[in-house]
Amino acid sequence: MADPGPSLSQLSAAILAGNSQAAISAIRGALSAGTSPDDLIFKGILGAWSSFCAWHERDPQGALKAWLDCFNATMKALKEIDASTQTPRKEAPSVIVATARGEGHILMKEIITTMLRSRGFRVHSSRKGVTMDDLKEALSDPALKFAILSCIDPEALDSAIVLVRGIRAARGDVKIIAGGPMAQKVGADVIINEIDQLLMRLIHY
């Protein structure tokens, strides 16, 4: 088996450079080397965004100018990982991963969605923020176990609170997990802000 280290480093570098094609090539190289989706996400993608945060502290204007290209490269990388993921079994547990309508920060939601799909969960997710009407089909899924909400934007707090109350009223058996700066305020059952802790909670449900 080839050493996946160089491909993971290339993936992080490609994301920070905003180079989508290089990110896709790095993903393909790492997958060919036998790298797990977990390593691609934790060491490659999240590693890149940890470096981005440090960059933002040093040079806020420079980092913000590059942000959109970095985001787009990340989305291309996640799509490539999704394409390599097997279809989950029908009996696999399902999860809602969402942001409330008005929430502008979707990156962590997309990363969590890809991570859980790679682990065999059936994931109900949407690129846009959702309302209760958008969740009708997901909430009718008898295999639904968790609803995960990314709560970052204060402007979307009221919508997130409504969403939590609606999910609880519709499916009292579903555990609601929230993460992000606003998570403590939405009324979720559990607050988890670290993606590795979230994964452990879900796989040991």
C-alpha positions as CSV (number, residue, x, y, z in Angstrom):
1,M,0.0,0.0,0.0
2,A,1.3,3.4,-0.9
3,D,2.0,6.0,1.7
4,P,-1.1,8.3,1.9
5,G,0.8,11.1,3.7
6,P,1.9,13.0,0.5
7,S,-1.7,12.9,-0.9
8,L,-3.1,14.2,2.4
9,S,-0.6,17.0,2.5
10,Q,-1.4,17.8,-1.2
11,L,-5.1,17.9,-0.3
12,S,-4.6,20.4,2.5
13,A,-2.4,22.5,0.3
14,A,-4.8,22.4,-2.6
15,I,-7.7,23.6,-0.4
16,L,-5.6,26.4,1.1
17,A,-4.7,27.4,-2.5
18,G,-8.3,27.3,-3.6
19,N,-7.3,24.8,-6.3
20,S,-10.3,22.5,-6.9
21,Q,-8.7,20.3,-9.5
22,A,-5.7,19.7,-7.4
23,A,-7.9,18.8,-4.4
24,I,-9.8,16.3,-6.6
25,S,-6.5,14.8,-7.8
26,A,-5.2,14.5,-4.2
27,I,-8.4,12.8,-3.1
28,R,-8.1,10.3,-5.9
29,G,-4.5,9.6,-5.1
30,A,-5.2,9.1,-1.4
31,L,-8.1,6.8,-2.2
32,S,-5.9,4.8,-4.5
33,A,-3.3,4.5,-1.7
34,G,-6.0,3.1,0.6
35,T,-6.6,6.2,2.7
36,S,-9.8,6.0,4.7
37,P,-12.5,8.7,4.3
38,D,-11.9,9.5,8.0
39,D,-8.3,10.4,7.3
40,L,-9.3,12.4,4.3
41,I,-11.7,14.4,6.3
42,F,-9.8,14.7,9.6
43,K,-6.3,15.0,8.4
44,G,-6.8,16.5,5.0
45,I,-9.9,18.7,5.0
46,L,-10.2,19.7,8.6
47,G,-6.4,20.0,8.8
48,A,-6.6,22.5,5.9
49,W,-9.3,24.5,7.7
50,S,-7.3,24.5,10.9
51,S,-4.5,26.1,9.0
52,F,-7.0,28.5,7.4
53,C,-8.0,29.7,10.9
54,A,-4.4,30.3,11.8
55,W,-4.0,32.2,8.5
56,H,-7.1,34.3,9.3
57,E,-5.5,35.3,12.7
58,R,-2.3,36.4,11.0
59,D,-3.9,38.0,7.9
60,P,-7.7,38.5,8.1
61,Q,-8.0,40.4,4.9
62,G,-5.9,38.0,2.9
63,A,-7.7,34.9,4.3
64,L,-11.1,36.4,3.6
65,K,-10.2,37.1,0.0
66,A,-9.2,33.5,-0.4
67,W,-12.2,32.0,1.5
68,L,-14.5,31.4,-1.4
69,D,-12.0,29.5,-3.5
70,C,-11.0,27.5,-0.4
71,F,-14.6,26.7,0.2
72,N,-15.3,25.6,-3.4
73,A,-12.2,23.4,-3.4
74,T,-13.5,21.8,-0.2
75,M,-16.9,21.1,-1.7
76,K,-15.3,19.5,-4.7
77,A,-13.2,17.3,-2.4
78,L,-16.3,16.3,-0.4
79,K,-18.1,15.4,-3.6
80,E,-15.2,13.2,-4.7
81,I,-15.3,11.4,-1.3
82,D,-19.1,11.0,-1.6
83,A,-18.7,9.4,-5.1
84,S,-16.4,6.7,-3.6
85,T,-18.9,5.9,-0.8
86,Q,-21.0,2.8,-1.0
87,T,-24.8,3.1,-0.8
88,P,-25.9,2.4,2.8
89,R,-27.9,-0.6,3.6
90,K,-31.6,-0.2,3.9
91,E,-31.5,-1.1,7.6
92,A,-28.8,1.5,8.3
93,P,-29.8,4.2,10.8
94,S,-30.6,7.6,9.3
95,V,-29.7,11.1,10.4
96,I,-30.8,14.6,9.6
97,V,-27.9,17.0,9.2
98,A,-29.2,20.5,8.7
99,T,-28.9,24.2,9.3
100,A,-31.9,26.4,10.0
101,R,-33.2,28.8,7.3
102,G,-31.1,31.9,7.3
103,E,-27.9,30.2,8.5
104,G,-25.2,31.2,6.1
105,H,-22.4,28.9,7.4
106,I,-22.8,25.5,5.8
107,L,-19.3,24.1,5.6
108,M,-19.3,22.1,8.7
109,K,-22.7,20.7,7.9
110,E,-21.4,19.5,4.5
111,I,-18.3,17.9,6.1
112,I,-20.4,16.1,8.7
113,T,-22.8,14.9,6.0
114,T,-19.9,13.3,4.0
115,M,-18.3,11.8,7.1
116,L,-21.6,10.1,8.1
117,R,-22.3,8.8,4.7
118,S,-18.8,7.3,4.5
119,R,-19.6,5.5,7.8
120,G,-22.8,3.9,6.4
121,F,-25.4,6.2,7.8
122,R,-28.3,7.3,5.6
123,V,-28.2,11.1,5.7
124,H,-31.1,13.5,5.1
125,S,-29.4,16.8,4.2
126,S,-29.9,19.9,2.0
127,R,-27.5,22.5,0.9
128,K,-29.9,25.3,1.9
129,G,-31.2,26.0,5.4
130,V,-34.4,24.2,6.2
131,T,-37.8,24.7,7.8
132,M,-40.1,22.1,9.3
133,D,-41.8,21.8,5.9
134,D,-38.5,20.7,4.3
135,L,-38.1,18.0,6.9
136,K,-41.5,16.2,6.5
137,E,-40.0,13.3,4.5
138,A,-37.0,12.9,6.8
139,L,-39.2,12.9,9.9
140,S,-41.4,10.2,8.4
141,D,-38.4,7.9,8.1
142,P,-38.8,5.1,10.8
143,A,-35.0,4.6,10.8
144,L,-34.3,8.2,11.9
145,K,-32.3,8.3,15.1
146,F,-30.6,11.7,15.2
147,A,-31.1,15.3,14.0
148,I,-27.8,17.3,13.9
149,L,-28.0,21.1,13.6
150,S,-25.1,23.4,12.9
151,C,-25.8,26.6,14.7
152,I,-23.3,29.4,14.0
153,D,-25.1,32.5,12.8
154,P,-26.9,34.6,15.5
155,E,-29.3,35.8,12.8
156,A,-30.6,32.3,12.4
157,L,-31.1,31.6,16.1
158,D,-34.8,32.0,16.2
159,S,-35.3,29.8,13.2
160,A,-33.1,27.1,14.8
161,I,-35.1,27.2,18.0
162,V,-38.3,26.8,16.0
163,L,-36.7,23.8,14.2
164,V,-35.7,22.1,17.4
165,R,-39.1,22.5,18.9
166,G,-40.7,21.2,15.7
167,I,-38.5,18.2,15.5
168,R,-39.1,17.3,19.1
169,A,-42.9,17.6,18.7
170,A,-42.9,15.5,15.6
171,R,-40.4,12.8,16.7
172,G,-39.8,12.7,20.4
173,D,-37.7,9.6,19.9
174,V,-35.1,11.4,17.8
175,K,-32.1,12.7,19.7
176,I,-31.3,16.4,18.7
177,I,-27.7,17.3,18.7
178,A,-26.5,20.9,18.1
179,G,-23.0,22.3,17.6
180,G,-21.6,25.8,17.0
181,P,-21.5,29.1,18.9
182,M,-25.3,29.3,19.2
183,A,-25.8,25.6,20.1
184,Q,-26.4,26.3,23.8
185,K,-29.3,28.5,23.1
186,V,-31.5,26.3,20.8
187,G,-32.8,23.8,23.2
188,A,-31.1,20.7,21.8
189,D,-30.8,17.5,23.8
190,V,-27.0,17.3,23.4
191,I,-24.3,19.9,22.6
192,I,-21.3,18.6,20.7
193,N,-18.7,20.9,19.2
194,E,-16.0,18.5,18.1
195,I,-16.6,16.4,15.0
196,D,-14.7,13.4,16.4
197,Q,-16.9,13.4,19.5
198,L,-20.0,13.6,17.3
199,L,-18.9,10.6,15.3
200,M,-18.2,8.5,18.5
201,R,-21.7,9.5,19.9
202,L,-23.4,8.3,16.7
203,I,-21.6,5.1,16.1
204,H,-22.2,4.0,19.7
205,Y,-25.8,5.0,19.8
